[in-house]
Each structure stands twice: as C-alpha cells, then as structure tokens.
Amino acid sequence: MGRTSTRLPSFCLNRVTTRVRVRSPAIESRPLSPQASKVSNVDDEFAADGATKEMEQGRRIMIVVDRSSEAKAALHWALSHSVQSNDTVVLVEVTKPSKHGERTQRERHPKGYALLHDMKRICQARKPEVQVELSLVTGEERGPAIVGEASKRGVVLLVMGQRKRSVTWRWVMMWAGSQPGGDAVDYCIRNATCMALAVRRKSRRGGGYLITTKRHRDFWLLA
C-alpha cells in the first residue's frame, strides 16, 4: 500500500489567508492526527497574537543578533519565512554597560556597531526593498533589555536564535532554582508583549528548523 503524503500548513508569517473548510457529505471525516492538531494550534497562536495580520504600512519585526551561528540562522529564517517587502526589520544587539565615561555609545562599542552593519548588509542583500533599523542596547540582563527594547520599538514579532540545551543543563538550572530553560531567550518568550519565538536548526546537515513559542517547544518546521 502506498504512503499518502500530507502537506502541513505553512508556518510562515508573511501573508494572511482566509481558510474555508469544505466538508463533503459523501466522504466520512477522519479525526486529526496529533501532529496535524499541533500544527493547527500553532497557526491559531499566531492568529491570536495578531502576528499574521498584514498592515498596509507594514509590520515591525525585531531580530536579535550576535556572533553565534544560532543568531545567524534565526536571521536567515526570518528573512525567508516572515519578512515582507513592506516590513521594517529592527536588528538589536545587547551589550554590557561600559565604564568609559563620557564617550559616545558608538565609541564604547565599535564591535557591536560593526556586527549590526554586517547583519544589515545581509538583510539588504536578501531583501533590498526592506527598511532596516539598528539598535545597540546596553543592559546588565540580556532578557529584560531585549523585552524593553521590543516594547519601545513597537514590534509585532520578536525573533531570536536558540542553542540546543542538554537535559543535564536543564536539570542544573532547575536545581539552582531557575525555571527550566531559564536563559534570556526563554525570558523573552515568557515576558514579551509581542509574539516572540526562538529558532534553531534541527541539525547542522539541515532537516528544517525547531521553533519555540510561549505555547510550543521545539516545533519541527521542515523548510
């Protein structure tokens, strides 16, 4: 017996579609599989948070950048799956407060600005029609600094790269009194007022992405 391939709904945030389900009376309906039900729940989450609503003036999408491969993967995912031509991309990096007194922020953090401009060039190469803004934020705690900047900038979507955490690491965090996965990314997902998600590649060889939101952890997107 041949296998029937089921095409899952798109996980992209770059368009709004009106979905009408037509059920034929001649065909007996079958219950959704757990996987299909999970996909539907993910789509409902985006709709509930307003992340799929297309605005005439475009949306503001914040992408957290740093020098890690995970951050670069998140940037490429956002440009491929979420950003539209009329959107504004806000690239943000968080640095520790400097002790250099009256020097300007650009003088205190030249490497931070250099990285932001490198990421901006990637955006312009992939999406030349998209407006890109740069933001270098200083803060002792990375999570609260990102959440505060996202609120200040009025973004509707916050995208971050996330590293794979071992079971041992999670147990250590729990033993230390932190919440499971209690890093800056998880803090942002729990506390951001906009839709926030973490992205990481399933493996170095490809195989799609794993997406984490407030309601779903490591949801597999084959794309």
N, C-alpha and C positions, 0 to 999 in steps of 0.2 A: 504494500500500500504506500503510495507516495505521500510525502510530507507536505502539508499546506503551510505556506509562509504567511505570517500575519504582519502587516506593516503597522508599526506603532505610531501613535500621534506625534506630531512634531513637538520637540521640547524648546524650540526657538521662541524668542520674544519679539520678533521683528515684524509681525503682522497680526491683524485682527481678522478672524474669520467667524462667520455665522454658521453654527453647526446645527443641522436639522437631521434628526434621526428618523428614518422612514422604516417602519416595520411591516413586512408583508404578512398578511394573514395566512398565506398558503405555506409559509415556512415556520417551523417551530423554533422559537427563540431559545438560545442557549445561554446559561449564566456565564458571566465574565470570569475569565481565569484570574487568579490572584495577581498575576503580572499586569494584565490589561486593566484590572481595577486600580492598581497602584498608579499606572500611567494617567488614568482619568483623574485621580486625586491630585496628582502633580499639576495637571492642567487647570483644575479648579482652584488650586492655590494661587497660581499666577493671576487668574481672573479675579479672585477675591481681593488680592492685594493691589489690583489696578496696574500690574506691570505689563499687561498685554494691550492696554488702551493706547491707540495711536492718536497723537495730537498733531494738529496742523503745524504747530510751531516746533514740533519735535520734542523728544524727551532728553533728560539729563541723566547720563549713565556714568557712575564713578567706578574706576578700576584702580585697585591698589597695586602699586608696582614696587619692586625691589630687584635685587640682582639674582634672585633664585630662579631656577628653571620652572618652578611651580607658578610663580607670578607671570612669567612669560607665556606659559601655557594658558593661563586664565585670560591674558590679554588677547591672544590669538583666538581663543574660544569666543570671547565677547565680540570681537570684530567679525567673526564668521557666522555666529548664531544669533546675535542680539542687536547690534548697532545698525541703524538705518541711515540713509543719506541725510535726513533732516534732523538727526540727533546731535547732541553735544556730548563729547566724551571728556570727562574730568579725570585726569591722571593725578593720583595723590601718592606721596611718599611721606613716611613718618620718620623723623629723626629725633635723637635725644637733645634736650636743651644744651646750648653751648655756653661756655664760660668766657667768651671773648669780648664781653662788654658791649661797647657801642658799635661794633662792626655790623654791617648790614647782614641780613639773612643769607643773601647770595654769597657774600664773602665768607660767612661762617660755614656754609655747607656747599662748597663748589661741586663736590662729587654728587650730591643729591640733585642739584640742578642739571648736571651733565647727564645723569641717568634719566631724568624726566624728559630731557630733549631727545635722548636716544629713543625712548619709547614713543615720543611724539612723532618721530620720523617713521617708525613702524606703522603707526596709525595713518599717517599721510600717504604712505606707500600702498597700504591695503584699502583705505577709504579716503581718497583725496578730497571728496566733497564734504567730509565731516569736519565740524569745528572742534578743535582740541584746546582744552584749558589745562594749565599746570598748577599744582598746589603742593607746596612743601610745608608740612605741618610739624611743629615741634611738640613733644609731649613725653612725659615720663612713662605713661602707659599707652601702648600702641592701640589697643582696642578702643578705649574711650576717645582717643584723639581721632580715630577714623570715624566713629559714630558721630562725634560732634561736627566734624567737617562735612559729612554727608548731609546732616540736618541743615547746616549753614548754607550749603550749596543748593539745597532743594532738589536733590536727585531722586529718581523713582526706582533706580536699581543700583545695587552695590555688588560688584564682582571682585572676588579675591581668590588667589591661589591657595591651595592647602596641601600640606605634606602628609604623607601616609604615616599614621601613628601606630606603633605596635601595641599589642594587648598589654605588654609589660608596662609601657609608658602610661597607658590609661589607668592601670592599677596603681602605679606610683602616684599619679595625680589624685586619685580618689583617696589613697592612704594619707596624702599630705593635706587633705581637707578641701581640695579643689573639686569643682564639678567635672564629670567625665569630659575629656577633650577640652579642658578649660584653658585654651590659649586665646590669642587675640581674635582669630577667625571665628571661633565659637562665640566669643563675647559679642562680636558684631552681629552675628546671625541672631542671637537672642535679644539684642537690645536696639538694633537699628530700627528707626521708624519707617524706613522704606523696605522694599523687598531686598533681601540680602542672600547671596548664595556663594558657596565655595566650590571651586573647580579643581580637579586634578586628573591627570591622565591615568587610565586604568593600568597601563604598563608602558615601559619605555619603547616597546615594539608597536605600540598603537592599541587598537581594541576599543577606541572610544574614550569617553570621559566619565568620571564619577562626580555626581552633583550632590551637594548637601545644602539643604534649606532648613528652615525652622521646623518643618514637619517631616522631612525625609532626609535620611542619611545614606550617603554613597549610592544614590540612584544612578543606575548604569544607562548612559546615553551612547548608543552606538552611532557615532558620526565622526 
